[in-house]
């Protein structure tokens, strides 16, 4: 659910639980395995309210159990929902969580060892939301029930941080903990509420440990891929030159054997998700300012000349990325511009089809993806 949060899920306050469940089942596809925040958040808030009224070991145990099951993470990522009612529920859950976590009984509960980290995270989120509300109120006349909607990146970062901070053995615990401890401005408020959080520090990690470096880069790529929920997210990528860094990373490595297949595939998949999710204005930036088609042609030429793309996974991911790029180019460029820009890519696709058909070790999926690319051109 965090990896593909349903931002368009809506809450119907007047509906009964049975009716809401039936409506969610009708609106969702049968193969959709994601939880519905509109269905779960009201129940989480009710359980927390009951635990808060008890204020003893039992109530704290309920709160701790909900946290371990991901209730706090779901509430945090729900701050990116398009539905105001869901965001209100999310803020309500965060408020009750904060009250319970900072209570005297919780402080004295020695078995709740990750409580200080949770309190630190909730305090940072609470302060940043207040600051954002005040800033929004200066620009527009907002009602007291206004809850700002967070970009998918920020909400997802907070959600995944809540899980990481509860496990000191997690490879990213030190990085996440340091990020929140270093936020001294505005009383420790979370500073990345409206921008891509910690991307530069993680994707351009200076760690000497190769495994730690891979963990941090992988987290940064998943944050971009999973947090890109709509076209509005693209401006946050532009602000930190994220797209340019991803393109350069592919170009510099050229998918050589020194880069793991897992990271190469994730890098290409992330770029494909960005391209596929962009709107007209974002696509204009990708093709006109960044020269995405020229970049793609150079990658194909480089990989063909050096005999790279030996891995089925990376080859298929590059072909799927190319198909997405060409498909979006057809919506943005004129017919003549499209013909000129894709000529080199078409020849590369033909060469790859010949290479694939001549090799007995290459899977049929690669031939299928290469044919899809050629058909789109």
Secondary structure, DSSP 8 states (H G I E B T S, - for coil): --TT--TT----TTS-HHHHHHHHHHHS-TT-----HHHHHHHHHHHHHHHHHH-SHHHHHHHHHHHHTTHHHHHHHGGG-S-HHHHHHHHHHHHHHHHHHTSHHHHT-TT-TTHHHHHHHHHHHHHHHHHHHHHHHHHS---TT------HHHHHHHHHHHHHTT-TTSTTHHHHHHHHHT--GGGT--S-TTS-TTHHHHHT---S-HHHHHHHHHHHHHHHHHH--SGGGHHHHHHTTHHHHHHHHHHHHTT-TTS-HHHHHHHHHHHHHHHHH--HHHHHIIIIIS-HHHHHHHHHHHHHHTT---SHHHHHHHHHHHHHHHHHHHHHS-HHHHHHHHHHHHHHHHHHHHHHHH-SSS-HHHHHHHHHHHHH-
